[in-house]
């Protein structure tokens, strides 16, 4: 049962990561298609890439712990899951960051924050 649940959760996270990655790559492509003056370069480097970096950084602790928990269970032992509540909070924060990242990417793709073109 735990193995099937783990595989399902891994598949769900994998699909979510694909969506996040696609949005980030698409937004980066849109930003790179604009003039690459100083402001254009800042848009490429900041916005969604910063949020994606923060999401990935926040993921390190839970990911490593979940891998360790799985190995512990595979050896027939019970893992120390006291950090689960903290990981749940991190997951909620990551969800908010994903929404912010999508908002930043779609705003950039529509030219929000870009310098006004001269008449």
C-alpha positions as CSV (number, residue, x, y, z in Angstrom):
1,X,0.0,0.0,0.0
2,X,2.7,2.5,1.0
3,X,4.7,1.7,-2.2
4,X,1.7,2.3,-4.5
5,X,0.9,5.5,-2.6
6,X,4.5,6.7,-2.9
7,X,4.6,6.0,-6.7
8,X,1.4,7.8,-7.2
9,X,2.6,10.9,-5.2
10,X,5.9,10.8,-7.1
11,X,4.1,10.8,-10.4
12,X,1.8,13.7,-9.3
13,X,4.8,15.8,-8.2
14,X,6.6,14.9,-11.4
15,X,3.7,16.2,-13.5
16,X,3.4,19.3,-11.4
17,X,7.1,19.9,-11.9
18,X,6.7,19.5,-15.7
19,X,4.0,22.2,-15.7
20,X,6.2,24.6,-13.6
21,X,9.2,23.9,-15.9
22,X,7.2,24.5,-19.0
23,X,5.8,27.8,-17.7
24,X,9.2,28.9,-16.7
25,X,10.9,28.0,-20.0
26,X,8.0,29.6,-22.0
27,X,8.2,32.9,-19.9
28,X,12.0,32.9,-20.3
29,X,11.7,32.6,-24.0
30,X,9.2,35.4,-24.1
31,X,11.5,37.6,-22.0
32,X,14.5,36.7,-24.2
33,X,12.5,37.7,-27.3
34,X,12.4,41.3,-26.0
35,X,15.3,43.8,-26.3
36,X,18.0,42.7,-23.9
37,X,18.9,46.1,-22.5
38,X,19.7,46.2,-18.8
39,X,16.0,46.2,-17.9
40,X,15.3,43.3,-20.2
41,X,18.1,41.2,-18.7
42,X,16.8,41.9,-15.2
43,X,13.4,40.6,-16.3
44,X,15.0,37.5,-17.6
45,X,17.0,36.9,-14.5
46,X,14.5,37.9,-11.8
47,X,10.7,37.2,-11.9
48,X,9.9,33.5,-12.2
49,X,13.4,32.2,-12.1
50,X,13.9,33.6,-8.6
51,X,10.6,32.1,-7.5
52,X,11.6,28.8,-9.1
53,X,14.9,28.8,-7.3
54,X,13.2,29.5,-4.0
55,X,10.7,26.6,-4.6
56,X,13.6,24.2,-5.4
57,X,15.6,25.4,-2.4
58,X,12.6,24.8,-0.1
59,X,12.1,21.4,-1.6
60,X,15.6,20.1,-0.6
61,X,14.7,19.3,3.1
62,X,11.4,17.5,2.5
63,X,12.8,15.6,-0.5
64,X,15.8,14.3,1.3
65,X,13.7,13.4,4.4
66,X,11.1,11.6,2.3
67,X,13.9,9.6,0.6
68,X,15.3,8.7,4.0
69,X,11.8,7.8,5.3
70,X,11.2,5.5,2.3
71,X,14.6,3.7,2.9
72,X,13.7,3.3,6.6
73,X,10.3,1.8,5.8
74,X,11.9,-0.5,3.2
75,X,14.2,-1.8,6.0
76,X,11.1,-2.6,8.1
77,X,11.6,0.3,10.6
78,X,9.4,3.3,11.4
79,X,10.8,6.6,10.4
80,X,10.9,9.7,12.7
81,X,8.2,11.8,11.1
82,X,8.2,14.7,13.5
83,X,9.2,17.1,10.7
84,X,6.0,16.3,8.7
85,X,4.2,19.3,10.1
86,X,7.1,21.6,9.0
87,X,7.1,19.9,5.6
88,X,3.3,20.5,5.3
89,X,4.0,24.3,5.9
90,X,6.8,24.3,3.4
91,X,4.4,22.7,0.9
92,X,1.8,25.4,1.5
93,X,4.5,28.1,1.0
94,X,5.6,26.4,-2.2
95,X,2.1,26.3,-3.5
96,X,1.8,30.1,-3.0
97,X,5.2,30.6,-4.7
98,X,4.0,28.5,-7.7
99,X,1.0,30.7,-8.1
100,X,3.2,33.8,-7.8
101,X,5.6,32.4,-10.4
102,X,2.7,31.7,-12.8
103,X,1.5,35.3,-12.3
104,X,5.0,36.7,-12.9
105,X,5.5,34.6,-16.0
106,X,2.2,35.5,-17.6
107,X,2.6,39.2,-16.8
108,X,6.1,39.2,-18.4
109,X,4.7,37.3,-21.4
110,X,2.1,40.1,-21.9
111,X,4.7,42.9,-21.5
112,X,3.8,44.1,-18.0
113,X,6.9,45.6,-16.6
114,X,8.5,46.1,-20.0
115,X,9.6,49.6,-20.9
116,X,7.0,51.5,-23.0
117,X,8.0,51.6,-26.6
118,X,8.7,55.0,-28.1
119,X,6.0,56.4,-30.5
